[in-house]
Amino acid sequence: MTVSWNAVADRGGLAVITGGASGVGFEAARRLAADGFELLLVDVAAEPLERAAAVIASDGGRVQTHIADVSDATAVDALADRAFDIGEVAVVMNNAGISEWTTSWGERQALDRILAVNFIGVLNGMQSFVPCMIEASRPAAVINTGSKQGITTPPGNPAYNVSKAAVKVLTEQLAHELRQAGAPISAHLFVPGFTYTGMIAAHVAEKPAAAWTSEQTVAYLFERVAAGSFYILCPDNAVTPAIDARRVMWTAGDLAQDRPALSRWHPDWSEAFARFEAGED
């Protein structure tokens, strides 16, 4: 069953957004509130959550807040119970995420934290919400926030890459299963480009010229959701959709052509990649 965003938006209802106190989660909440959705904004800390809700309410949005650790399945079940008590759930955006430095052979506690929030948090959101959404049989959408690091998997933070690669695969499976079930629910993998969020602002005081704002990224997200896209790879001020496409194709080519792992960053292949990215090969 094909489900249009217009069908979801026309009926309205409740939008649940995890990681909603800042960054793209907050901007998505503002956008959905402006489009007439009621909001249930979710995060782990009360103070930033209430500040975000106050901003949305001051613009006329209907917003409630809920504190939850998405890595805790019981807490997410309670979140879902509250959401369905409020009304019809139209949008679930599993967006909460964290990042810490890791390597492949160390930092096990950091790895466990990242997987618990970034992947298990999305899994919990799907398992707590999707069965009831299917039962409700109303037009709805599930948006899971991935990352380009889960697709091209650059070196430097394996735990984060693994968590986001897992979100990609899980969301692909969700889309297929919803289609097979004939459920009026669309699934979307939201893949921001270089976006100036609080996570980056903690290390860089001013927005880099290459980065998009969260508002720009969210505008692109809903433009592509309205167009029916599943994979929503957002560009930024340095990376175009054409460049993204070539990077994804090169990554797939590592497997298809038996190149070294992560050949894009391998000294023997870096020049070949540069030519390919530029469209010379």
N, C-alpha and C positions, 0 to 999 in steps of 0.2 A: 504494500500500500504506500503510495506517495503522499506525503504530508507536507503541505505548504506552510511557510512561516506566516503567511497571511491568515490562514485558518487558525493558527495558534493565537496570533495577535488580535484577531477580530473577536475571539471568544474571551480573551483576557484570562484573569485568574492570578494565581500566586507564583512568583518567581523566587526560588530558593538559591542563594549564592553563598558558597563557602569561600573563605578568604576574602570576604566582602568589605572589610574595613579599609582597604587601601588598594592602590594599583589598579590593575585591569578589573578586578572584582568589584571595586567601588565604582569605577566608571561604567561597568556593565549594569550595575544597580541603578545608577542615575539614568542611563539610557532607557532601561526597562520601565522605571517609574514614570519617565516622561511619556512613554508609550502607553501608559495606563495600567500597567501591571501593579498589583500589590506585592510588597517585598517582605521576605524573611531573610534578613541579613545575618550571616553566621561568621564567627571568628573565635579565636581562643582567648582574647583579652577584652575585658569589658570597656575600658576607657576609650580606646580607638574605635571600637564598635559603636559606642554611643555617640562619639563625635561624628562619625560617618552618617549615622542615622539622622542626626540633627540637621546636617547639611541637606540631606534628601528631603526631610520633612519641611525644611524652610522653603524648598522649591515646590511644595505642594504634594510631594510623594507620600504614599501610604506605606509606612514601613514599621516592621517589628524586628526585634533583634533576638538572637539566641547564641549563647556561649556554648561551644562544643569543640572537643578535640576529635577531628575527623578520623584519626587513627584508632579510635575506640568504637568498635562496632555497636556496643550497647548505647553509647552516647548518640550515634547517628540514627539508631532505631528510634530513640526518644525524639530526636529532631524530626524525623519523618512523621511520627505520631502527632507531634504538634502541628506540623505543616498541614496534614490532611484534616486536622481538627479546624484549622483556620478556614480552609475551603479547597477548591479545585487547584491542584498543582499543575501549572502550565509549563514551567521551565525549571529544570534543575541544572545548575552550573557547578560542577565539581572542579573548583578552581584553587583551593588551598594548596600551598606548596612552600617548601623551604629549600635552602641550598647551603651546604657546607663543603669545605675542601676535603677531598678523599683521594686515596690511591687504590689500586686493585688489591693490594696485599696488606693494607693497614686501615686505621681509623674505623674499626668495626662498629663502634657505638654511633658514630656519625652516619655510617652507612645504614644501620638499622633505623635511625631516626628519619632519614630521608625516604627510605622505602616505606616506612610506616605512614608518613604523611602523604607523600606524593603519589604512591601507588595504592597502598591499602586504603587510604582515605577516599580515593576515587572508587575503588571496589566497594567499600562500605556504602558510599552514596548510591551506587547503582543497585546494590542488593537491598538496601532499605527502601528505596523509592520506586524502582522500575516495576516490580510486581503489582503494586497498588496503582501505578499509572496505567499499566496494561488493563487491569480490572476496571478502571474508570472509563476506559475506551473513549477518551476525549483527545482532540488534537493537542500535542505537547511536544517538547523538545528536551533532549539531554545534551548538554555541552560539556565536554571534558577538556581541561586545559593541559595540553602537551607541551612540547618544546622541539625546536629544530635539533637540539642536542640529543633528542631521542630518535632522530631520523638519520642524521649524518654522523652522530656520535663522535664529536671531536675529542681529542685527548685533553686531559686536565681535570675532569671530575667524573670518574666512572660511576659513582653511586647515583648522581643526579641523572646521568645519561641512561642508566639502566632503569631507573624509576620512570622516566618519561617514555622510554621505548616500550615499557610494559603498559603504560597508559595508551599508547598508540595501538598496540595489539588488542588490548581489551576493548577499546572503543570500536575497532573494526569488527570484532566478534559481536558486540552489542548491535551494531547497525545491521549486520546480517541476520541475527536472531530476531530482531524486531520486524524486519522485512518478511522473514519466513513465518512469523506468527501473525502477520497481517495487522499488527498494532499500529494505530494512528499516531505514532511517536517517531520523530526523526532524531538521529544521533549525529553529532558533529565533533570532530577533533579540531580544537582551537590551538593553533600553533603561532604564538606571537613571534614577531621579529625582534630586533634590538629595541627594547622598550624601556624608557626611563621610569622605573618604578622605585618604590621605597627600598627594595632589595639592592638596587644599584646606587641609589642616592646615599645609602649608608657609607659607600666607599668613594663616590664621586659627587662633589657638591653641586655642580652645574650639569645640566643636560648636555651630553655630547651631541655634536652636530649630526652624527650618523643616526642617532636614536629618534624614534617616534615617541610622542607622548602616549600615555595610556588612553586618552580620549581618541586619538587617531587610530590606535590599534582596535579599540572597541567599535568604532565606526566601520572599520573594514570587516570586522567579525560579523556584524549584523547585515552588512551589505551582502556578504557571501552566504550567510544563513538564509537570507531572503531569496538568493539565487539557487538555493538547494544544494550547495556544496557540502560535501562531507569533510574533505581535507581543506582546512582553511589556513594556508601558509601565508602569514602576513609579511609584506615587504617592510622596509624602513627607508631611511634617507640614504642608505648606502647599498642596499641589496634589493634588486628588482625581482619580480616574479620569474623572469627569464634566468637570472643568476641562480635563484633557488632551484629551478627545475634542473639546471645543469649540475648543481651540486648533488641533488638527489640521484640523478642518473649516474653520476660518477660513483657514488657510494654503492649503488646496486651493481655497478660494473666490477667492483672489487671481488664480489662473489662469482659473478657470471664469467669473469675473465681470469680468475685465480690470481689476482694481484695480492701483494702483501696487505695485511690488515691495516686499515686507515691509511691507504696509499696516498691520499691527498696530502698527508703530512710526512710522507716518507721521502728522504732526500733523493732517492733514485726515481721518484715519480712526480715530484713537485712541479717540475717544468712542464711535463705532459699535462698535468692537471690545469696549470695556468693557461695553457693553450686551449684546452677543452672548455674551460670556464669562459674564455674570451670568444668562443665560437670559431676558433681557428682550425680545430680538428673535428 
